[in-house]
């Protein structure tokens, strides 16, 4: 075996409840992750000893020039971390074929890191368990464990402690992508400024019930994101994007994670097409993509599919 390809999904946050800043700088969260059918494919290939080499292809996104191709990339860090854990030489080339928006609040970098963990574990026959990979993922970042699991799950702590949630139907989404990104650190900083009295985060039982029942109107009504106010403070133009999607018939509209991508829940595929067309016509976003959820997490592809 000389190469392994892993397909990994993007996420949208159905609920993101954020508590006050902790002494360690993190925030306690109740973070309901939902994996959607925008996939990156990460291929790791055996290489000569030395630092991991990265390359990237654009897929749907025109902003891949912003993806770092050095040791700061989460995928490169994932390969090095797994190599140390497994006691092997971190000698791989990593190719990222990206369809998850870059710096869009949909955890593309975290997904690539999760995929790299799975791919290197397979390539090197390291034999690490799912629990081992989850622990390594949590060391890399709060959003890295979820792409290993996929589906729908609630994350607590800083988001890394995951409990799967039942999803009783297929939900159809439209994502409005913005020019430029939003710094997650800046959004959390603005949140702390706006909400110095943030309460302890709590799960929303109405959202869990709607998700389990496959009830799209109820799920749309229950979507929530405590970071949305902060994202809109830093990027006020996103409010017009949200308004345009609601006016086009979205069942729910929300900033995805720390933004700037906006997510719209549609009643079905036809409604999603109408929402996407209205958003494009409004001029309030760079482009749109459609997807459905939930979908499985990181999956090793057969060689012919890689």
VOTI-566663 format. One line per 2 residues: for each residue x, y, z of N, C-alpha, C. Coordinates in Angstrom, 3 decimals, decimal comma, padded with zeros to 6 digits. Layout:
N
X:Y:Z:X:Y:Z:X:Y:Z; ...
***
This chain:
306
000,848:-001,189:000,000:000,000:000,000:000,000:000,889:001,247:000,000; 000,728:002,083:-001,023:001,555:003,289:-001,117:000,753:004,570:-000,954
-000,583:004,501:-001,026:-001,408:005,702:-000,889:-002,775:005,314:-000,338; -003,366:006,222:000,434:-004,705:006,031:000,983:-005,468:007,341:000,821
-006,713:007,240:000,356:-007,581:008,409:000,227:-008,766:008,273:001,178; -009,047:009,352:001,887:-010,152:009,402:002,839:-011,064:010,560:002,466
-012,351:010,274:002,392:-013,367:011,310:002,142:-013,946:011,749:003,478; -014,119:013,066:003,657:-014,543:013,592:004,952:-015,503:014,763:004,731
-016,571:014,855:005,558:-017,593:015,874:005,301:-017,364:017,179:006,035; -018,045:018,220:005,536:-018,183:019,482:006,255:-019,225:019,318:007,349
-019,342:020,356:008,191:-020,363:020,347:009,231:-021,090:021,687:009,217; -022,322:021,634:009,732:-023,039:022,839:010,088:-023,429:022,673:011,545
-023,439:023,775:012,288:-023,830:023,745:013,688:-025,311:024,060:013,799; -026,086:023,088:014,287:-027,517:023,302:014,461:-027,807:024,109:015,720
-027,022:023,879:016,740:-027,045:024,687:017,949:-025,607:024,936:018,353; -025,282:026,167:018,671:-023,973:026,494:019,216:-024,212:027,424:020,397
-024,257:026,833:021,581:-024,441:027,579:022,818:-023,079:027,746:023,474; -022,734:028,976:023,825:-021,384:029,320:024,255:-021,423:029,923:025,653
-020,673:029,334:026,561:-020,571:029,860:027,912:-019,488:030,919:028,017; -019,237:031,414:029,210:-018,185:032,418:029,400:-016,806:031,810:029,195
-015,840:032,673:028,947:-014,461:032,218:028,759:-013,960:031,549:030,036; -013,236:030,429:029,866:-012,651:029,706:030,980:-011,248:030,241:031,253
-010,664:029,805:032,347:-009,317:030,247:032,684:-008,298:029,812:031,642; -008,576:028,693:030,965:-007,627:028,210:029,951:-007,819:028,881:028,594
-008,768:029,832:028,512:-008,999:030,549:027,273:-010,074:029,946:026,399; -010,471:028,704:026,663:-011,555:028,079:025,919:-012,899:028,475:026,526
-013,974:028,062:025,841:-015,330:028,278:026,314:-016,024:026,931:026,427; -016,823:026,753:027,476:-017,689:025,584:027,511:-018,776:025,752:026,457
-019,056:024,656:025,733:-019,988:024,708:024,614:-021,038:023,607:024,732; -022,188:023,867:024,144:-023,098:022,818:023,698:-023,186:023,008:022,192
-022,596:022,096:021,448:-022,362:022,284:020,019:-022,975:021,092:019,276; -024,114:021,302:018,636:-024,760:020,224:017,891:-024,232:020,232:016,462
-023,394:019,250:016,151:-022,789:019,103:014,834:-023,707:018,280:013,932; -023,701:018,633:012,649:-024,505:017,916:011,647:-023,647:017,840:010,388
-023,257:016,635:010,000:-022,377:016,450:008,843:-023,176:016,564:007,554; -022,643:017,320:006,587:-023,354:017,566:005,330:-022,481:017,153:004,146
-023,152:016,977:003,000:-022,541:016,334:001,829:-021,690:017,274:000,989; -020,835:018,019:001,650:-019,722:018,711:000,996:-018,468:018,024:001,506
-017,708:017,411:000,609:-016,623:016,530:001,029:-015,276:017,018:000,525; -014,290:016,973:001,417:-012,899:017,008:000,993:-012,413:015,574:000,844
-011,449:015,366:-000,046:-010,768:014,072:-000,147:-009,285:014,301:000,107; -008,774:013,583:001,096:-007,388:013,728:001,522:-006,643:012,453:001,148
-005,581:012,593:000,365:-004,773:011,456:-000,057:-003,387:011,573:000,558; -002,982:010,549:001,295:-001,615:010,503:001,825:-000,854:009,437:001,056
000,379:009,782:000,674:001,216:008,918:-000,151:002,581:008,777:000,510; 003,114:007,583:000,506:004,448:007,386:001,072:005,452:008,290:000,360
006,380:008,846:001,145:007,365:009,768:000,595:008,703:009,525:001,282; 009,724:010,217:000,795:011,033:010,141:001,432:010,961:010,799:002,811
011,815:010,365:003,742:011,805:010,969:005,076:011,988:012,477:005,006; 011,313:013,151:005,928:011,374:014,612:005,971:010,011:015,169:006,325
009,896:016,489:006,411:008,611:017,097:006,737:007,535:016,710:005,719; 006,316:016,581:006,201:005,209:016,244:005,304:005,055:017,324:004,246
004,833:016,886:003,004:004,652:017,828:001,899:003,169:017,893:001,560; 002,665:019,106:001,380:001,250:019,294:001,125:001,017:019,912:-000,230
-000,101:019,536:-000,849:-000,587:020,190:-002,059:-002,094:020,285:-001,940; -002,693:021,162:-002,729:-004,128:021,398:-002,615:-004,703:021,656:-003,987
-005,903:021,156:-004,217:-006,665:021,444:-005,431:-007,975:022,086:-005,008; -008,495:022,949:-005,877:-009,563:023,848:-005,480:-010,936:023,256:-005,355
-011,285:022,242:-006,131:-012,649:021,748:-006,083:-013,638:022,861:-006,346; -014,593:023,036:-005,433:-015,608:024,072:-005,584:-015,130:025,435:-005,138
-014,022:025,506:-004,423:-013,644:026,752:-003,775:-012,495:027,424:-004,519; -012,612:028,724:-004,692:-011,592:029,490:-005,408:-010,582:030,117:-004,466
-010,645:029,797:-003,177:-009,803:030,470:-002,198:-008,771:029,536:-001,589; -008,410:028,491:-002,302:-007,474:027,527:-001,737:-006,069:028,110:-001,603
-005,810:029,264:-002,212:-004,510:029,907:-002,011:-004,305:030,276:-000,547; -005,399:030,373:000,204:-005,294:030,704:001,622:-005,014:029,479:002,485
-004,980:028,296:001,895:-004,683:027,090:002,665:-003,169:027,008:002,871; -002,687:027,002:004,124:-001,240:026,920:004,340:-000,704:025,569:003,898
000,464:025,591:003,285:001,079:024,357:002,786:002,374:024,053:003,523; 002,434:024,467:004,779:003,618:024,207:005,600:003,196:023,478:006,872
004,072:023,450:007,842:003,817:022,695:009,058:002,717:023,248:009,930; 002,214:024,455:009,620:001,100:025,007:010,395:-000,245:024,412:009,977
-000,298:023,768:008,822:-001,550:023,159:008,375:-001,941:022,033:009,330; -003,219:022,000:009,703:-003,680:020,981:010,647:-003,460:019,560:010,121
-003,554:019,378:008,810:-003,339:018,044:008,251:-001,890:017,605:008,459; -000,940:018,513:008,228:000,466:018,184:008,462:000,706:017,887:009,935
000,099:018,672:010,809:000,241:018,443:012,252:-000,367:017,102:012,650; -001,466:016,733:011,996:-002,096:015,442:012,287:-001,172:014,294:011,919
-000,532:014,382:010,753:000,386:013,317:010,329:001,554:013,186:011,298; 002,093:014,310:011,717:003,239:014,272:012,632:002,831:013,725:013,999
001,643:014,119:014,477:001,172:013,644:015,766:000,946:012,133:015,737; 000,307:011,637:014,690:000,056:010,205:014,620:001,358:009,426:014,483
002,310:009,973:013,729:003,602:009,296:013,582:004,296:009,153:014,938; 004,272:010,224:015,728:004,885:010,151:017,054:004,175:009,117:017,917
002,838:009,101:017,857:002,066:008,167:018,672:002,332:006,725:018,254; 002,494:006,506:016,946:002,677:005,150:016,431:004,140:004,730:016,391
005,043:005,679:016,604:006,461:005,359:016,573:006,990:005,063:015,186; 006,479:005,810:014,189:006,938:005,618:012,808:007,466:006,946:012,267
008,157:006,859:011,128:008,665:008,050:010,457:007,517:008,749:009,734; 007,378:010,048:009,979:006,306:010,819:009,331:006,739:011,192:007,922
006,715:010,230:007,024:007,200:010,432:005,662:006,043:010,264:004,692; 005,268:011,338:004,476:004,130:011,285:003,564:003,995:012,595:002,811
003,400:012,479:001,640:002,872:013,638:000,935:001,364:013,653:001,155; 000,804:014,839:001,363:-000,622:014,981:001,666:-001,238:015,871:000,600
-002,232:015,340:-000,103:-002,938:016,130:-001,110:-004,375:016,359:-000,650; -004,780:017,622:-000,639:-006,121:018,012:-000,205:-006,930:018,410:-001,434
-007,927:017,619:-001,763:-008,868:017,967:-002,831:-010,101:018,548:-002,148; -010,243:019,868:-002,220:-011,176:020,566:-001,351:-012,474:020,925:-002,058
-013,586:020,563:-001,400:-014,896:021,087:-001,761:-015,539:021,808:-000,584; -015,007:021,589:000,629:-015,480:022,325:001,798:-014,952:023,751:001,712
-015,808:024,755:001,886:-015,336:026,143:001,801:-014,175:026,414:002,751; -013,220:027,200:002,273:-012,050:027,570:003,061:-012,414:028,730:003,986
-012,054:028,593:005,265:-012,308:029,648:006,261:-013,769:030,075:006,246; -014,667:029,088:006,144:-016,089:029,394:006,010:-016,945:028,984:007,190
-016,347:028,597:008,304:-017,139:028,180:009,440:-017,721:026,794:009,312; -017,181:025,975:008,403:-017,695:024,623:008,185:-016,645:023,555:008,492
-015,577:023,970:009,190:-014,566:023,054:009,744:-013,801:022,297:008,674; -013,500:022,946:007,550:-012,740:022,270:006,501:-011,352:021,862:006,943
-010,645:022,744:007,649:-009,305:022,397:008,124:-009,346:021,268:009,135; -010,332:021,299:010,016:-010,480:020,228:011,001:-010,826:018,911:010,323
-011,689:018,979:009,302:-012,037:017,765:008,559:-010,804:017,166:007,899; -009,957:018,003:007,314:-008,739:017,501:006,667:-007,811:016,841:007,684
-007,730:017,428:008,882:-006,889:016,827:009,920:-007,437:015,466:010,330; -008,759:015,373:010,498:-009,365:014,093:010,860:-009,113:013,053:009,780
-009,284:013,444:008,522:-009,049:012,518:007,424:-007,600:012,061:007,376; -006,677:012,972:007,679:-005,260:012,615:007,671:-004,950:011,604:008,754
-005,551:011,755:009,932:-005,359:010,761:010,989:-005,788:009,376:010,511; -006,974:009,284:009,906:-007,479:007,997:009,434:-006,592:007,448:008,313
-006,204:008,318:007,386:-005,413:007,872:006,239:-004,041:007,372:006,677; -003,378:008,116:007,564:-002,046:007,692:008,007:-002,125:006,437:008,866
-003,147:006,327:009,694:-003,326:005,113:010,489:-003,473:003,890:009,588; -004,171:004,086:008,458:-004,360:002,991:007,510:-003,087:002,714:006,720
-002,461:003,778:006,213:-001,262:003,632:005,387:-000,130:002,955:006,160; 000,068:003,399:007,396:001,174:002,890:008,202:000,794:001,629:008,977
-000,464:001,184:008,841:-000,951:000,028:009,610:-000,610:000,195:011,089; -000,878:001,392:011,590:-000,500:001,721:012,963:-001,374:001,013:013,993
-002,594:000,653:013,604:-003,448:-000,116:014,500:-004,095:000,678:015,612; -004,144:002,000:015,501:-004,797:002,790:016,527:-006,313:002,601:016,451
-006,957:002,544:017,602:-008,398:002,354:017,669:-009,125:003,660:017,392; -010,450:003,552:017,217:-011,254:004,758:017,053:-011,098:005,691:018,251
-011,057:005,113:019,446:-010,884:005,934:020,646:-009,526:006,626:020,650; -008,483:005,927:020,192:-007,154:006,534:020,094:-007,172:007,717:019,125
-007,805:007,525:017,965:-007,858:008,586:016,970:-008,652:009,781:017,502; -009,730:009,503:018,217:-010,525:010,588:018,797:-009,680:011,395:019,776
-008,903:010,723:020,614:-008,058:011,425:021,579:-007,017:012,290:020,879; -006,413:011,772:019,818:-005,455:012,576:019,058:-006,144:013,763:018,401
-007,333:013,528:017,859:-008,080:014,607:017,219:-008,365:015,726:018,204; -008,746:015,380:019,423:-009,045:016,394:020,429:-007,809:017,212:020,777
-006,635:016,607:020,697:-005,398:017,360:020,948:-005,122:018,370:019,841; -005,589:018,076:018,637:-005,360:018,971:017,507:-006,317:020,156:017,511
-007,554:019,966:017,984:-008,517:021,063:017,974:-009,896:020,597:018,364; -010,713:021,530:018,820:-012,039:021,190:019,331:-012,955:020,619:018,259
-012,798:021,047:016,991:-013,675:020,597:015,912:-013,156:019,363:015,187; -011,968:018,877:015,543:-011,378:017,771:014,789:-012,031:016,428:015,091
-012,477:016,132:016,322:-013,068:014,804:016,546:-014,334:014,540:015,753; -015,200:015,554:015,566:-016,499:015,257:014,948:-016,390:014,675:013,540
-015,530:015,159:012,656:-015,491:014,555:011,312:-015,127:013,075:011,317; -014,493:012,586:012,375:-014,248:011,151:012,477:-015,551:010,386:012,643
-016,493:010,995:013,353:-017,755:010,344:013,676:-018,808:010,593:012,607; -018,994:011,859:012,206:-020,026:012,211:011,237:-021,417:012,047:011,817
-022,421:012,004:010,928:-023,797:011,929:011,382:-024,193:013,223:012,065; -024,858:013,109:013,190:-025,207:014,248:014,042:-024,769:013,903:015,450
-024,265:014,894:016,171:-023,764:014,638:017,524:-023,730:015,941:018,288; -023,850:015,843:019,605:-023,684:017,013:020,456:-022,294:016,949:021,073
-021,586:018,072:020,984:-020,269:018,188:021,584:-020,341:019,064:022,826; -019,755:018,599:023,905:-019,706:019,378:025,136:-018,252:019,575:025,541
-018,028:020,180:026,726:-016,691:020,629:027,061:-016,369:021,798:026,147; -015,234:021,726:025,446:-014,969:022,727:024,414:-015,440:022,246:023,041
-016,265:021,182:023,061:-016,848:020,633:021,847:-016,321:019,280:021,472; -015,306:018,809:022,217:-014,617:017,572:021,816:-015,243:016,315:022,392
-016,088:016,441:023,415:-016,752:015,268:023,995:-018,066:015,045:023,251; -018,134:013,995:022,468:-019,226:013,811:021,514:-020,188:012,718:021,950
-021,474:012,997:021,783:-022,521:012,014:021,974:-023,375:011,983:020,722; -023,457:010,844:020,010:-024,276:010,805:018,782:-025,727:011,152:019,082
-026,383:011,786:018,099:-027,788:012,145:018,197:-028,549:011,503:017,046; -029,741:010,971:017,298:-030,522:010,390:016,194:-031,013:011,460:015,234
-030,969:011,121:013,960:-031,459:012,006:012,903:-032,486:011,210:012,111; -033,746:011,670:012,142:-034,836:010,881:011,606:-035,205:011,158:010,170
-034,385:011,919:009,449:-034,698:012,214:008,052:-033,513:012,843:007,366; -033,675:013,126:006,083:-032,640:013,827:005,321:-033,036:015,297:005,234
-032,133:016,160:005,637:-032,380:017,600:005,633:-031,605:018,243:004,489; -032,240:019,193:003,832:-031,682:019,831:002,640:-031,228:021,246:002,990
-030,005:021,569:002,576:-029,370:022,820:002,984:-028,895:023,614:001,771; -028,892:024,934:001,940:-028,235:025,857:001,019:-027,232:026,655:001,839
-026,017:026,752:001,339:-024,971:027,514:002,020:-024,569:028,696:001,153; -024,632:029,882:001,742:-024,223:031,107:001,057:-022,807:031,449:001,497
-021,890:031,425:000,559:-020,477:031,649:000,858:-020,135:033,117:000,655; -019,285:033,635:001,527:-018,898:035,046:001,496:-017,476:035,183:000,980
-017,173:036,351:000,452:-015,786:036,656:000,121:-015,009:036,882:001,412; -013,821:036,287:001,496:-013,019:036,451:002,692:-013,514:035,591:003,826
-012,709:035,462:004,856:-013,051:034,642:006,002:-013,339:035,488:007,227; -013,572:034,797:008,317:-013,720:035,431:009,622:-012,847:034,658:010,601
-012,033:035,365:011,348:-011,182:034,722:012,332:-012,028:034,182:013,477; -011,891:032,875:013,741:-012,624:032,281:014,857:-012,252:032,971:016,166
-010,953:033,244:016,365:-010,519:033,919:017,595:-011,153:035,298:017,711; -011,253:036,021:016,582:-011,850:037,353:016,615:-013,324:037,284:016,958
-014,026:036,279:016,417:-015,455:036,140:016,694:-015,679:035,811:018,164; -014,884:034,898:018,713:-015,026:034,590:020,140:-014,677:035,810:020,995
-013,665:036,573:020,577:-013,322:037,785:021,314:-014,457:038,786:021,321; -015,115:038,938:020,172:-016,257:039,844:020,087:-017,422:039,304:020,913
-017,593:037,993:020,914:-018,640:037,396:021,750:-018,396:037,727:023,224; -017,152:037,591:023,680:-016,837:037,894:025,075:-017,108:039,364:025,389
-016,852:040,238:024,414:-017,127:041,666:024,630:-018,625:041,925:024,726; -019,393:041,279:023,841:-020,829:041,507:023,803:-021,572:040,782:024,925
-021,034:039,644:025,369:-021,737:038,814:026,352:-020,826:038,489:027,537; -020,398:039,512:028,284:-019,543:039,214:029,446:-020,271:038,403:030,514
-021,609:038,396:030,456:-022,414:037,669:031,431:-023,000:036,392:030,838; -022,313:035,791:029,854:-022,839:034,606:029,177:-023,184:033,520:030,187
-024,386:032,923:030,053:-024,783:031,865:030,987:-024,143:030,532:030,615; -024,299:029,575:031,489:-023,838:028,220:031,208:-024,632:027,665:030,025
-023,958:027,079:029,042:-024,684:026,571:027,861:-025,504:025,339:028,198; -026,674:025,249:027,604:-027,573:024,129:027,839:-028,096:023,599:026,508
-028,310:022,300:026,384:-028,884:021,743:025,152:-030,334:022,158:024,997; -030,793:022,210:023,754:-032,170:022,583:023,432:-032,955:021,312:023,133
-033,847:020,901:024,025:-034,581:019,646:023,779:-035,498:019,723:022,567; -035,988:020,911:022,216:-036,851:021,023:021,039:-036,073:020,764:019,766
-034,814:021,170:019,724:-033,987:020,892:018,547:-033,709:019,401:018,437; -033,360:018,768:019,556:-033,090:017,325:019,532:-034,318:016,545:019,076
-035,492:016,974:019,527:-036,721:016,277:019,139:-037,003:016,453:017,660; -036,808:017,664:017,136:-037,047:017,918:015,713:-036,090:017,125:014,843
-034,830:017,054:015,260:-033,826:016,298:014,505:-034,187:014,817:014,484; -034,536:014,288:015,638:-034,861:012,866:015,730:-036,105:012,522:014,924
-037,061:013,453:014,847:-038,313:013,200:014,131:-038,203:013,473:012,638; -037,103:014,062:012,206:-036,981:014,445:010,798:-037,915:015,581:010,432
-038,245:016,438:011,391:-039,219:017,521:011,225:-038,486:018,790:010,807; -038,420:019,047:009,498:-037,640:020,176:008,995:-038,181:021,526:009,470
-039,496:021,800:009,423:-039,964:023,097:009,927:-039,607:023,325:011,397; -039,757:022,288:012,231:-039,423:022,444:013,643:-037,924:022,626:013,840
-037,121:021,915:013,053:-035,678:022,087:013,160:-035,275:023,493:012,741; -035,868:023,985:011,646:-035,554:025,342:011,211:-035,859:026,375:012,272
-036,971:026,190:012,975:-037,350:027,130:014,025:-036,429:027,048:015,234; -035,764:025,898:015,428:-034,941:025,686:016,621:-033,468:026,018:016,405
-033,035:026,276:015,169:-031,623:026,580:014,919:-031,182:027,772:015,770; -029,985:027,678:016,363:-029,488:028,797:017,174:-027,969:028,803:017,178
-027,403:029,989:017,292:-025,948:030,155:017,290:-025,605:031,376:018,131; -025,050:031,151:019,309:-024,684:032,265:020,178:-023,596:033,145:019,572
-022,824:032,620:018,613:-021,769:033,425:017,980:-022,308:034,305:016,857; -023,568:034,122:016,487:-024,093:034,857:015,344:-024,051:036,367:015,564
-024,440:036,814:016,734:-024,427:038,257:017,000:-023,018:038,818:016,841; -022,020:038,085:017,327:-020,642:038,551:017,201:-020,195:038,567:015,744
-020,555:037,519:014,991:-020,192:037,473:013,569:-020,832:038,629:012,812; -022,095:038,931:013,120:-022,777:040,039:012,450:-022,187:041,375:012,865
-021,688:041,471:014,082:-021,027:042,707:014,516:-019,769:042,969:013,703; -019,027:041,904:013,421:-017,791:042,039:012,642:-018,050:042,115:011,143
-019,117:041,458:010,675:-019,463:041,459:009,251:-020,959:041,786:009,108; -021,359:043,069:009,270:-022,789:043,425:009,259:-023,509:043,033:007,980
-022,783:042,925:006,876:-023,421:042,605:005,602:-024,022:041,208:005,596; -023,589:040,342:006,513:-024,165:038,995:006,575:-025,646:039,029:006,957
-026,069:040,085:007,624:-027,484:040,196:007,979:-028,351:040,241:006,726; -027,854:040,915:005,692:-028,616:040,992:004,438:-028,686:039,616:003,772
-027,623:038,836:003,906:-027,642:037,476:003,357:-028,698:036,636:004,058; -028,727:036,696:005,387:-029,718:035,941:006,143:-031,134:036,381:005,773
-031,340:037,681:005,650:-032,675:038,196:005,315:-033,109:037,720:003,928; -032,159:037,690:002,974:-032,498:037,271:001,611:-032,915:035,812:001,583
-032,234:034,959:002,348:-032,603:033,551:002,387:-033,944:033,330:003,059; -034,199:034,044:004,125:-035,506:033,915:004,785:-036,621:034,350:003,845
-036,409:035,467:003,153:-037,430:035,975:002,233:-037,711:034,990:001,103; -036,717:034,164:000,762:-036,875:033,184:-000,316:-037,525:031,891:000,161
-037,885:031,817:001,437:-038,615:030,659:001,918:-037,844:029,692:002,781; -036,632:030,058:003,241:-035,878:029,151:004,099:-036,648:028,872:005,386
-036,636:027,636:005,818:-037,282:027,255:007,077:-036,491:027,743:008,282; -035,207:027,939:008,090:-034,329:028,445:009,134:-033,100:029,037:008,490
-032,512:030,037:009,133:-031,329:030,711:008,597:-030,394:031,007:009,758; -029,119:030,737:009,549:-028,174:030,855:010,655:-026,772:031,054:010,099
-025,935:031,803:010,821:-024,509:031,824:010,514:-023,929:030,487:010,955; -023,142:029,861:010,099:-022,555:028,558:010,407:-021,305:028,742:011,260
-021,341:028,234:012,479:-020,187:028,332:013,364:-019,785:029,771:013,594; -018,510:030,061:013,383:-018,017:031,428:013,533:-018,134:032,230:012,249
-018,744:031,627:011,195:-018,951:032,345:009,948:-017,698:032,357:009,083; -017,833:033,047:007,928:-018,950:033,876:007,476:-020,008:033,149:006,633
-019,867:031,829:006,436:-020,884:031,109:005,674:-022,227:031,172:006,403; -023,300:031,386:005,639:-024,650:031,354:006,186:-025,349:030,095:005,686
-026,076:029,429:006,588:-026,745:028,173:006,282:-028,250:028,365:006,297; -028,918:027,784:005,299:-030,366:027,892:005,162:-030,948:026,491:005,034
-031,900:026,178:005,892:-032,588:024,904:005,828:-033,783:025,038:004,892; -033,869:024,140:003,908:-034,934:024,172:002,904:-035,906:023,023:003,129
-037,130:023,205:002,664:-038,145:022,167:002,820:-037,819:020,930:001,998; -037,231:021,115:000,803:-036,886:020,008:-000,085:-035,949:020,528:-001,161
-035,611:019,667:-002,116:-034,670:020,059:-003,157:-035,158:021,204:-004,016; -036,458:021,199:-004,349:-036,999:022,278:-005,168:-036,913:023,611:-004,434
-037,257:023,602:-003,146:-037,161:024,830:-002,358:-035,713:025,292:-002,237; -034,784:024,340:-002,124:-033,373:024,703:-002,047:-032,926:025,413:-003,323
-033,392:024,925:-004,474:-033,052:025,589:-005,727:-033,567:027,010:-005,775; -034,767:027,219:-005,279:-035,336:028,574:-005,270:-034,572:029,488:-004,323
-034,195:028,974:-003,169:-033,432:029,780:-002,215:-032,067:030,139:-002,799; -031,397:029,155:-003,407:-030,084:029,414:-003,993:-030,179:030,451:-005,106
-031,207:030,349:-005,945:-031,374:031,315:-007,032:-031,623:032,711:-006,485; -032,457:032,811:-005,447:-032,749:034,123:-004,869:-031,510:034,731:-004,223
-030,718:033,907:-003,560:-029,493:034,418:-002,953:-028,511:034,905:-004,007; -028,379:034,144:-005,085:-027,487:034,561:-006,164:-027,952:035,880:-006,773
-029,263:036,007:-006,970:-029,811:037,225:-007,570:-029,675:038,420:-006,623; -029,696:038,180:-005,325:-029,633:039,278:-004,363:-028,294:039,991:-004,369
-027,238:039,280:-004,766:-025,908:039,870:-004,744:-025,296:039,942:-003,363; -025,916:039,289:-002,366:-025,443:039,386:-000,994:-024,544:038,225:-000,588
-024,093:037,438:-001,550:-023,117:036,394:-001,253:-022,264:036,161:-002,487; -021,124:035,514:-002,288:-020,224:035,254:-003,410:-020,766:034,135:-004,295
-021,306:033,094:-003,705:-021,911:031,992:-004,429:-022,615:031,103:-003,435; -023,353:030,131:-003,949:-024,069:029,202:-003,080:-023,717:027,762:-003,452
-023,867:026,884:-002,477:-023,769:025,437:-002,715:-024,912:024,768:-001,966; -025,370:023,644:-002,498:-026,442:022,893:-001,862:-025,899:021,555:-001,365
-026,475:021,073:-000,275:-026,025:019,821:000,316:-027,166:019,232:001,130; -026,952:018,022:001,625:-027,938:017,377:002,486:-027,209:016,751:003,675
-027,956:016,449:004,710:-027,386:015,822:005,886:-028,445:015,048:006,643; -028,023:014,138:007,528:-026,626:014,008:007,824:-025,982:012,930:006,960
-024,643:012,872:007,010:-023,860:011,917:006,230:-022,788:011,322:007,137; -022,197:010,180:006,729:-021,164:009,554:007,564:-019,911:010,396:007,670
-019,086:010,054:008,663:-017,819:010,725:008,860:-016,735:010,188:007,957; -015,495:010,398:008,355:-014,325:010,053:007,538:-014,393:008,604:007,068
-014,221:008,400:005,770:-014,370:007,081:005,148:-013,193:006,810:004,222; -012,544:005,678:004,409:-011,464:005,277:003,509:-012,079:004,822:002,186
-011,605:005,409:001,085:-012,123:005,049:-000,227:-011,308:003,890:-000,811; -011,953:003,043:-001,607:-011,200:001,997:-002,288:-010,203:002,614:-003,257
-009,105:001,946:-003,555:-008,071:002,535:-004,412:-008,586:003,091:-005,719; -009,550:002,440:-006,341:-010,046:002,911:-007,643:-010,800:004,215:-007,540
-011,269:004,582:-006,322:-012,028:005,807:-006,144:-011,161:006,954:-005,700; -009,916:006,726:-005,389:-009,096:007,743:-004,799:-008,567:008,705:-005,772
***
